[in-house]
Amino acid sequence: MEFWEANFIEKQEMWGFEPSRSAVLTKDFFVEKSIKNMLIPGIGYGRNAQVFRDNGIAVTGIEISKTAIDMAKKHYGNDMTIYHGSVVDMPFDTQQYDGIFCYALIHLLDADERKKLISDCYKQLSEGGYMVFTAISKKAHTYGKGNFISKDRYEIFEGVKMFFYDIESIREEFKDFGLFEITEIEESFPFYLIKCRKR
């Protein structure tokens, strides 16, 4: 069974219901920029979506785990479109979004998948729209642990392969996609908050 599906079945609301710090900061930023509709690739069971919806932003999600989608509907109602599938198969619609928020997902992909995700998100941004990614930093205590796969990428435990970012790798991967700000942020792990704008 797919890793995330198995995890959501077993652990259910494993991160609780409070939105992540990154989600709250991004919500403030999106409200300031008058974002009206947004996409959350890897929406999980919706804990990071509600803070945007509470501020009048329409949210669409993509989620690989059917169990997580069912949990999102249970907790947050049926009026949010969530596409069932992997972000590597984007796009799921032809919609252009004012904002995209991708939390703690990109570092779980390999180099080609990361490149495609960034490009696919950028393509679905409306002109002047913003996309915000959070990515794990090399400062995380898990960096260099587990099985080495390739430069800065390790299999931390069965089924979870992580790429650890630094400023250089962020600039390299995002430079063609309107990158304008990189901030370090502490959550459960040290993350980077990466902001891009479509010009």
N, C-alpha and C positions, 0 to 999 in steps of 0.2 A: 504493500500500500504506500501511496505517496506520503512523504515525510510529514508535510503540514497537515494533511487530512488526519493521519494517525495521531498527531500531536493535539489537534483540536478535539478529537473524539475523547482522548485520554484526559487532557488537562482543561478542556472547556475554556472558561474566561481566564486564561492563564496570566494575563497582564492586568486584571481588574477592569474597572470602568473609567478611571481617571485618564484623561488624555495625556499623552506624553508632553514633556516640556517643549519639545520642538513643535508639536501641533499647536500649542497655545501661542507660542511666538509667531508661528506662521499665520495663525488666525488673526492676530493683531495686525500683521503686515498686510494680509489679504483684505481685511476690513478697511485699513488705511488706503489701499489702492482700489477700493470699490469693486472688488471681484464679486461677480454674481453667480458664476457657475464653475465648478471645479471637478477634476478627476483625481481619484486616489487609487493608483495601482497598488495592489496588495493591501486591500482595505481590512482584511481580517474579519473580526466580528463587529467592527465599526466603532471601536472606542475612540479613535482619533477623528471620526467623521462628525460626531454629534456637536462638538464645539464649533465647527463651521456652520452647521445647520442652525444651531441656536442663534447665530449671527446673520441669518437670512441668506446664506450661500447654499445654492442647490448642489448636492454632491452625487456624483456617479462613481461607482467603484468597480474594480476588477479583483477577483479573488479565486485562487486555485482550489481552495478547500470548500466543498459543498456544505460541510458541517458548520464552518465559520459563517457562510452566507445565511444558513438557517438560524444561527444564533443572532446574527445582525438583525434579521427580520423579527425575531422574537423580542429583542430588546428595544429596537428603534423603529419598528413598524415596517409596512410593506411599500411605503411610498418612495423608497430610494432604489434606483436602478443599480444592480450589481451584476456584472457579467461573470459567468462562471468559466474560468480558464486561466491559463498562465500568461503573465505579462510578456513572455517571449513571443506570444501569438498576437500581440497588438498590431493594428487597432481592432477594436470590437464594434466601433461605430464611426460615423463620419463627422461627428460633432467636433466643433472647435471650442475649447475651454479657455476661460480667462485665467484660470489658475490650475496648477497641478502640484500635488503634494505627495511625495514618494518617501515613506518613512522606513528606514532600516531594512531596505529590500535590495538595493543595487549591489551591495557587497556580497550578496548570496549568489550572484551570477558570475559566469565566466567572462572572459574579455570580450568575446563576440556578442554575447547576450547583453552585457553592460552597454556596449556601443549602440546596439539596436534599441535598447530601452530608452536611452537618452535621446536618440534620433526620433524614435516613435513619439515620445512625449512632446518633443519640440514641434513635430509636425502637427500635433493636435492642439497646440497653443494658438489662440487668436493673436493677431498683430498687437504688440504691446503687452501681451500676457506674460505671466510670471510662472516659473516652475521652481520648486524648492525640493531638494533631496537631502536626506540625512544619510550619512555613510560612516561606518566605523573607522576609527583612527588607529594608526600603528601604536599609539600610546596605550591601547587597551591591554590589560594583563594577559589576554589570550593570544596576543600577537606572537607568532613564532612557535606556538604550542600545536600539538597534534601532528598530523602527517603533512609534510611539505608537498605541495602540488606544483606550484610554479612561483615565480618571484612575488612575494607578499601575499600568497594565497595558500591557505592551509585547510585541511579537513579537521575541524575542531573535534567533532564526534560524528558517529555514524550518520551519514546523510546530510551533514551541514558543512559546506565548504565556504570559507570566507576569504574575501579579498580585503586587505587592510590598506586604507588610503593614507597618503600624506599630501601636502600642498602640491607637490610636483605632479603626482598622479591625477589629482583632481583637475589641475590646469590642463594636463595633457588630454584627459577624456572629455572635458566640458568646454574647451577653449573655442570651439566652432559653434557653440550653442548659447551665445549671449551671456556667458558667465560674468558676473559683476561683483560677487561678494562671497567670501568663504569665512565662516565664523566657527570657532571651536566651542563646543557645548558639552556640559557634563550631564549625562542621564544615567541609565544603568551601566552604560559604557561611555568612554569618551567618544563623541561623535563630531563630525563636521556638518554644519548647516550650509548647504550650497545653494546659492540663488542665481537664477538665470532669467534674462528677459528677452522676449522675441521682438526684435526691432524691425 
